[in-house]
Amino acid sequence: MTVAASTDLSELQARVNQMQGRPASQPVATHPALTGLLQLQTGSSYSVTSASLAIALLAGPSADGAWCGVIGSAELGLEAAAAAGVELSRTILVPAPGDAWLEVAAALIDVVGVVVVRATGKVSEREASRLSARLRQRGAILIAWGDWPRCDARLTMRDIEWDGLGRGHGHLRARRATVDVSRGTAPARSGRLWLPDADLAIRRVEEEPPAVLRSVS
């Protein structure tokens, strides 16, 4: 498919959404470390496998001024979130919603731009569809920590390396990982990220400097 054809299809889909009373998806500020991997869109849901990935997705919109909500994620480190760019003064925390997590998520979607949710059990297709419809109506974004049916993209980590430990001493200070972003059956996009670096920042891992060859006399 050519770029022109893809653009025409996107414009046509936007017109159909408008005719059906659904707002077209709009791009949302996304953390620079995810450039080339993912562009957040309103009305979409994303699945992540860790708190670090949830923070990475939350940080872009939050730093850009969006109000956010975090549900059922008491393990989400506030210090790490703030260092990554999450504005805590515009973040609503509901650490223990219990079985009412779905109702709390629906309520927050009505009033904030981005909602992170960690469901207390397996999420059904019906529950996911209910929230997806609300996301489209409100132009919000859902970040699900855990499996989520029919999400727009799934983010996972692999090849994790920690820095800071010596031989039996020291502290874990930084973590590098390969982040895979999967959409449906398309090949995953991958990038190497610090999650986080020694300063708690999330950023891309720079290329290793070339090895210096020395002559042997």
C-alpha positions in Angstrom: 0.0 0.0 0.0 1.4 3.4 -0.9 1.6 6.3 1.5 -1.0 8.2 -0.5 -3.4 5.3 -0.3 -2.8 4.9 3.4 -3.6 8.6 4.0 -6.8 8.4 1.9 -7.9 5.4 4.0 -7.2 7.2 7.3 -9.2 10.2 6.1 -12.1 8.0 5.0 -12.1 6.2 8.4 -12.1 9.6 10.2 -15.2 10.7 8.1 -17.0 7.4 8.9 -16.3 7.9 12.6 -17.7 11.4 12.5 -20.8 10.2 10.6 -21.3 7.5 13.3 -20.9 10.0 16.1 -17.4 8.6 17.1 -14.5 11.0 17.4 -11.5 10.1 15.2 -8.4 9.0 17.0 -5.8 11.7 17.6 -2.1 11.4 18.4 -1.1 12.0 22.0 2.2 13.1 23.4 4.4 10.0 23.7 7.7 9.6 25.6 10.7 10.3 23.4 12.2 6.9 24.3 9.4 5.3 22.4 9.9 7.2 19.1 9.7 4.8 16.2 8.1 2.1 18.4 4.8 3.5 19.3 2.6 6.6 18.9 -0.2 6.9 21.5 -3.7 7.5 20.1 -6.9 8.6 21.8 -9.6 6.0 22.2 -7.0 3.2 22.3 -5.9 0.6 24.9 -2.4 -0.7 25.5 -1.2 -3.7 27.4 2.1 -3.7 29.4 3.8 -6.4 31.4 5.6 -4.2 34.0 5.4 -1.1 36.1 8.3 0.4 34.1 6.4 0.1 30.8 3.3 1.5 32.4 5.3 4.5 33.6 6.9 5.0 30.2 3.5 5.2 28.5 2.1 7.4 31.2 5.0 9.9 31.2 4.5 11.4 27.8 0.8 12.5 28.2 1.3 13.5 31.8 4.4 15.7 31.1 2.3 17.3 28.3 -0.4 18.4 30.7 -2.8 15.5 30.8 -4.6 14.4 33.9 -4.1 10.7 34.7 -5.5 8.0 36.9 -3.8 4.9 38.3 -6.0 2.0 39.6 -4.9 -1.0 41.5 -1.2 -0.4 41.1 0.2 0.1 44.6 3.6 -1.2 43.3 3.9 1.7 40.9 6.9 3.6 42.3 6.0 7.3 42.7 9.6 8.4 42.8 10.3 6.5 39.5 7.2 7.9 37.9 8.1 11.5 38.8 11.6 11.1 37.5 10.3 9.7 34.2 8.1 12.8 33.8 4.8 11.9 35.4 3.3 15.0 37.1 2.0 13.6 40.4 -0.1 16.7 41.1 -2.3 15.8 38.1 -2.4 12.0 38.9 -5.3 10.4 40.7 -4.3 7.2 42.7 -6.8 4.4 43.5 -4.4 1.8 44.9 -7.0 -0.8 46.1 -10.3 -0.7 44.2 -11.1 -4.4 44.9 -13.8 -5.9 42.8 -15.0 -2.4 41.8 -12.0 -1.8 39.5 -14.1 -1.8 36.3 -16.5 0.8 37.7 -13.6 3.0 39.0 -11.9 2.7 35.6 -15.1 3.8 33.7 -15.6 6.7 36.1 -12.0 7.9 35.7 -12.1 7.6 31.9 -14.9 10.2 32.0 -12.7 12.8 33.7 -9.0 12.2 32.9 -7.0 11.6 29.7 -5.1 8.5 30.6 -6.0 5.6 32.9 -3.6 2.9 34.1 -5.4 -0.1 35.5 -4.3 -3.4 37.0 -7.4 -5.7 37.1 -7.8 -7.9 40.1 -8.7 -10.9 37.9 -9.0 -12.1 34.3 -10.6 -9.5 32.1 -13.5 -10.7 30.0 -14.2 -9.7 26.4 -17.3 -7.9 27.5 -15.5 -5.9 30.2 -12.8 -4.8 27.7 -15.4 -3.9 25.0 -17.3 -1.8 27.5 -14.3 0.2 28.4 -13.1 0.5 24.8 -16.4 2.1 23.8 -16.1 4.6 26.6 -12.5 5.3 25.6 -13.6 6.2 22.1 -16.5 8.4 23.3 -14.3 10.3 25.7 -11.1 10.4 23.7 -9.1 8.8 26.5 -6.3 6.2 26.7 -6.2 3.0 28.7 -2.9 1.4 29.8 -3.6 -2.1 31.2 -0.9 -3.7 33.4 -1.5 -7.3 32.5 -3.3 -9.1 29.7 -6.1 -7.2 28.0 -8.4 -8.6 25.2 -8.1 -6.9 21.8 -5.8 -4.1 22.9 -4.3 -1.9 20.2 -0.7 -2.8 21.1 1.2 -5.0 23.6 4.5 -3.9 25.1 6.8 -6.6 26.6 10.4 -6.7 27.8 13.2 -9.2 27.2 17.0 -9.4 27.4 17.0 -7.5 30.7 20.4 -6.4 32.1 21.0 -4.7 35.5 23.9 -2.4 36.2 25.5 -1.6 39.6 26.3 -4.9 41.2 29.9 -5.9 41.7 31.1 -9.3 42.9 28.8 -9.7 45.9 28.5 -6.0 46.6 26.9 -2.8 45.3 23.3 -1.8 44.5 21.1 -2.2 41.4 21.2 1.3 39.9 20.0 0.9 36.3 18.3 -1.6 34.0 18.5 -2.1 30.2 15.9 -4.1 28.3 14.7 -4.7 24.8 11.1 -3.5 24.5 8.9 -5.2 21.9 5.7 -3.5 20.7 3.3 -5.9 19.0 0.2 -5.0 17.0 -2.0 -7.9 16.0 -0.2 -10.3 13.7 2.3 -7.7 12.4 6.0 -8.1 13.2 7.0 -6.5 16.5 8.9 -3.3 16.6 11.9 -3.4 19.0 14.2 -1.0 20.8 16.8 -1.1 23.5 15.9 1.2 26.5 17.1 2.2 29.9 14.2 1.4 32.2 15.5 3.3 34.1 19.0 4.6 33.9 21.1 5.6 37.0 19.2 8.9 37.3 15.8 7.1 37.1 15.2 8.5 33.6 13.8 6.4 30.7 15.7 6.8 27.5 17.1 4.9 24.5 20.4 3.0 25.0 23.1 4.6 22.9 25.0 2.5 20.5 28.1 1.0 21.9 31.3 2.8 20.8 33.3 0.9 18.2 36.1 -1.3 19.5 39.6 0.2 19.2 42.0 -2.0 17.4 45.6 -1.9 18.7 48.6 -3.1 16.8 50.7 -5.8 18.4 54.4 -5.3 18.0 
